Structure formats: structure tokens, C-alpha cells
């Protein structure tokens, strides 16, 4: 004959009390349940969403890091403010995705409004919307509560850029008698001439530079750039940038580590210790040359990218071509970066407006 222990129901066998009373000795009870993260906590959902961004969506490390900060901040707020549901024996379980409702979100944003700029709050709302959209698609929430939130108005400043003369002055500052100066000149010419992001510049490998003969003699070069979302694009180098990069590469070997002789075998741009230059180092160099060449100590690498786009537009380049060069997914982004100068607007007006045409004819 089977004993009671042998006949117990499946839910009792897994350590959950049946309707008839307490479980047998040695069985698991609610107090012994798995940790919250194993039962669909908000923290667990955030971790899965970030892995989805990094893996399937191939989002940039900076995007993933920003989403992580914002979403973990929300999870902490939910836990600290007691929005989690009450569980057995008055133990508050970790917040779940279902706890992220309009009430919680508005309370959270209300506390942030005192210390954060509108742009930061808008970014946090976007992060929560993306998380809940992902969970809604998986059926883990029934509604995306963040869609009910109104984005704050964000004033987007016009991009910073240099005029042609100021850009030329900055390019001329590095000392071309030293390998460091040649490197800096090549770096500036590449940022300005190819419109690269600083992360793209720092990530350039020697194998990403393709050299070929120019039609009229000399050499041309094309860069294979890995941009946001690991998207690859080909970017041509202008003649000045080609000359600067060739001059630098001829002496790159001199930038080996002074003690060990080590030199990064792949990186295009290396420090005097032979290691790949990082974004922060490049930012400091650009600020230094901006101050010396254009009186602009606030100059940053992205301003040279803006400058590239602006000068191409002023020179008559097609906006779609600039979009492809810069690696923008949306044309609206290109329209913002390629700040239209007053001179360009005047030229367009003179060429297109009927009154201007009449004045020229008269």
C-alpha cells in the first residue's frame, strides 16, 4: 500500500502547501522559494532586455550603458518607495514589471524633475518605453504604461562648428617634426575630412584602411568604419587627410613603448607608449588644438564632425550623400548636424527666389 507521502499531490511534491494544510517535514515552503530574480522580478526583466539590446539589436555600448543606468534607477525607486506587492507573511517581494504603472512612473519622474534636465528625463522615458514595449511583445505586461507619459520639451542647441579658415588653422597647429605631431595632424584631418565619430576614429585598425592609385597619380584611401550598432560603411579620405595619414604611418613605429618596445599591431592611432588612443585622450588633444588654432578651448571631436557636414553642404553636396558619409540612420539627424550656414541660405535664395532672379536680370 502506498503511504501518504507517496500519494501526495504534485504541488506538494514541489514544496507548495496544498489546500489541506502544511506540507510534510523536509518539504520546501514559501519561505524557501527561489530569489525574486528567478520569479520574474523587474531587475531580471531589465537584465534580459539589456542582453536583447546588446545581442539581437546590436546597440552600441554607450546606448546599453545609458539604458542600464536609467532602468536600474527606476528599479531602485520602485523598491525603495514600496511599490512592490505585499506577499506571504508581510514580506515585500521585489518589484515586478507589472508594478511599473503610470502612478509609479509619474512619481519617479516627479522626483527627477527637481535635479535633472529635460533632455535627461526624456531619455529616461524613452528607456522605459523601450523596456515595456519589449516586455509587452513577450506577453509579460499587458500595457505599456510609459506611452501615457508626455515627453518634456527639449531645446536642442544647434551643432557647434568651425568656419573654413578656423578649421584650417586648427589643422596646421600640430608639430609635424615629431611622430606625435604627425599622428595628431592625421587624427584631426581624419575627424574633419571623413566626419568620423571619436569612437570610430579610435577603433580604426590598419586593415580598415584601403589604399589605391588615384586617377591623376598619387594615392587615395578608403576607410572601413564600424559605426553605431556595428553598422559598417565605407568612407573616402580627402587628399589632405591621405597625405597626413601617410606621413604619420611612415613614423608610427617610433611610438613604441620606451621600455618594453611594445606597439599595438592593429590600431592606427597609438600613444607614445604604443597603445591604442582612447576617446578621452582624443578629446583632450582636440581641445588643446582648438584653443591654440581657433581660440576654442571648448572644441570637441564631434564639432569637427559637424564642421565636415556643414562644409560639405555649403559646397553643394547632396544631403543624402552626407547622410551616407556620416552613417546616420535618419535623414532628420543629418539635417540637424549639417547646420545650414547663412551664406548657404543666401546662395540658395539668390538662385531660387523669383524676386532675386528679377534683380539679377535688371
N, C-alpha and C positions, 0 to 999 in steps of 0.2 A: 504493500500500500504506500502511496506517495504521501509524504509528510506535508504539513502546511507550507514549509519553506520551499518544497519542490513545486507546490501548486500556486505559488504567488504570481500575481498578475505582472505583465511586462513592465508597467510603470513602476511597480515596487522593486522589480529586479534591477532597475536602473537608479534606485535610491530616491525615488519620489514617493511621498506618502499617498496612499490610496484614500478613498473616502471613508474607509472603515476605521482609521486611527493611525497611530505612529508606526513607523517602519520597524523592521526587525533589527536586533542588535548587530552592529557592524555595517549596516547599510548607510549610504550617503543620504543626508538630509539637505534642506535648503541652505543651511549654514555652510555645507561643504561644496556648494555649487561652484562651477568654474568662475574665474575672474570676469568682471564686466566686459572686458575687451573681447572675450570669446563669445559673448551673447549679443553682439550687435550694438556695441556702445558707439557713441558719437566719435570718440577718439579712434576706434577701429575703422569706422566708415571713412574718416578723414585720411587715415593711413592708406586705405585701399584706393581712394580717389587720387592721392598723390602718386601712388605707384602707377595708376592708369595714365595720369598726365605724363609721367616720365617715360613709361614704356610704350603704350599704344599711341598716345598723342605726340610723343617725342618733343615735349615742351622744353624750352631752354632751362638750364639750371637756375638762372635768376628768377624765371617765372615760377618754377616749382618752389623755390625758397620763399618767395613773396607770398604765395598761396599758403604755404605751411605756416608762416608766422601769423597770417590773418586768421586762418581757421583754428589753429591751436589757441589763439587768443579768445575766439568765440567759445571754444570748448571749456576753457578755464572759467570764463564768465558764467557759463551755464552751470558749472559745478559749484562755483562759489556763491552764486545767488540762489541756489536751492531750487532750480527749475526741474531737477530730476524727480521722477515719480517716487512716491514712498513705497517700499517693498515690505517683505515679511519682517516682523519684529521691529518696525520703525527704522529699518536700515535703508538709507537712501542709496539707490543704485546709481551707477554712472549715467550721465545724460545719454539719451539715445537720439538718433536722427529725428524721431517723431516729436521730440521735445523742442525742436527748432521751429517754433511758430512765430507768427507776426508779433505777438506780445514780447517774446524773448528778444527778437531782433531789434525791435524799436527801443526796448530798454537798453540793450547793448549799445546801439548807435547813439542814444541819448547821452550816455556816459562818455563816449568818444568825442562828441561834438565840442566838448569843453577843451580838449587837448590836441585834437587832430585837424589838419587842414581838409577842406572839402575834397581835394584830389585823393587823399589817403582814405577817406570814408568811402568815396566812390569805388576805389579799388577793392576795399573790403566787401562791399555789397556785391561786386562782380564775382569775387571769390566764392561767396556763399551761394550766389545764384548758380554758379557752375557746379558746385558740390551737390546741391539739391537737384539740379537737372540730371546729373549722373545717377543719383540715388532713385529719382523718380522713374528713370528709364529702367532701372533694375527692379522696380516694384517695392523698394524699401521705404519709400514715403509716398503718400497719396497726393500730396500737393507741394508745389514749390512756393513756400511762404515768402521767399525773397522777391518774387515778382511783384508783390504788393508794395514794396518799398520804392520811394521816389528818390532818384539819384540827385545829389546836391549839384547845384550849378558850379561848374569848374571853369575858371578863367584860364584858358590855355595861352601862355605867352608865345609871341612869335619867336621862331628859332633865331638863335644868335649866329651871325655870320660876318665874315670879313669882306671888305671890298677888294678888288683885284690888286691894287697897289699894296695894301696891308698884307694880303696873303703872300705876295711876292717877297715882301720884307721878312716875314717870318721864315720863309723857306731858305733865305740867304744867311741866317744867323749862325747855324752850326759850323764849327771849325772843321773844314774838310782836310786838314793836315793830319788828323788823328782818326783811328778806326772808330772811336766812339762818335766823333763828329760826323763821319761818313754814314754811320748807322742812323744817327738822328736825322740827317738830311733825307736819307732814303725812307725813313719812317714817316716824316712829315709829308714828303712828296706822295707817298702811297696813300696816306689818310686823305689828303686833299685831292690827288689826281684820280683815285679809284673810289672815293666815297665810302671807305670801309668803316664798319663799327670797330671800336677798340678791341673787342673780344675777337673779331675776325682777324685783325692785324696780328694780335699776339698768338693766335692759333695757326698762323701760316707756317707751313713746312716747306723745305726746299723742293720737295717733289710736287708741291702745288704750283710752282712757277714753271710755265712752259715757254721756252724761247724759240723764236723762229725768225727767219730773214725778212726784213722789211722790203717792200716793192722797190723803193729807191735806193736800197743799200742800207747797211746798219742792221740793228736788231730790234725786234718787237717782243713783247711779252704778254702773256695772259695768265691771270690768277684764277685758280680753282678755289673758291671760297665756300666755307661751310658756315651758313648763317643761322638765324633763329629756327628752331625746330629741326635742326640738322639738314636744312634745305641747302642744296648745292647750287651754285651759279658760277658762271664764267665772267670775269671782269677784265677788260683790257687795261693795260697801263699806258699812260701817255708817254711821249718821248722824254720829257724831263724826269719823270719817275723812273723810266727804264735806265737812263744814264745814271741816276743816283743809286739805284739798286745794284747795278753792275759794278759801280765804283766801290760800294760797300762790300759786296760779296768777295771782291778781289782781296780785301784785307780782313775779312771776317775771322779768319784763322788766328789773327793776333789777339782775339778776345778770349783766349783760353784762360782757365783759372791759373793765377800766377804761381800757386804752389803745386797743384796736382796736375796741371795741364789738361784738365777736363774741358770738353766742349760738347754742347748738345749736338748730336749728329743730325737732327731733323729740323730744329727751329730756324727760321730765317733770322729773326731778330733776337740777339742774345746780349746779356750784360757783360761787363768786364770780367766776370767770374765764369763766363761760359755757359750760363743757364738762360733758359727762355725768359724774355721780358714778360712781366705781368701787367695787367691793366692799370694798377695803381702807379706803377713806375712810369708807364707811358703818359698817364695823366699829369704827373709832376713835370715830365720833360716838356709837354705841350704848354703847360702853364709858364714854365721858365722861358721858352722861346717866344710865347705870346707877349710876355711882359717886355722882353728885350727888343722884339721886332715890331710890335704894333702897340706897345703900351697897354696891353691887355693881359693883366695877371690873372684874369678870370677865364681865360681861354681854355677850352677843354676839347678832347678829341672829337666829340660829336659836333662841335661847332665847325670843325673842318669838313665834316660830312655834310652839314647844312650848306657850307660855303661851296662845296663841289656842286651840289644840286642847284643852288642859286645861279652860279656862274654858267652852268650848262643851259639852264633855262634862259638866261639873259642872252646867251649865244645862239639861241634859236633851236635848241634840242627839243625833241618831242617829249611830252610829259610821260607817255607810255614807255619810251626808251629809258628815261630817267628812273621810272619805277622798276624796270627790269635790272638796271645797273645797281640800284640801291638794295634790291631784294625785298621790296615791300609787297605784302600780300594784297593790300588795298590801295587803290589809286588815291583815295582821300588822304592817306598818310603821306604820300608823295606830294600832294598839293600843299600840305602844311609845311613839310620840310623844305620844299623848293619855294621858299619865300619869294614872292614876286616883288622885285625892286621897282621903285618909282620910275627909273629910266626905262625899264622894260614896258611898263604900263603906258608911258608916254609914246614909245615907239609903236606899240600896238594900236593906240588911239589914232596916231597920225596916219597909219596905214589903212585903218578900217573905217573910221568915222567919216560920214559923208561931208560934214562941215569942214573937217581937216582937209579933205580932198579938194573941196572948193577953194580953200585958202591957198593951197599949193598951186592950183590951176590959175588963180588970179594973180 
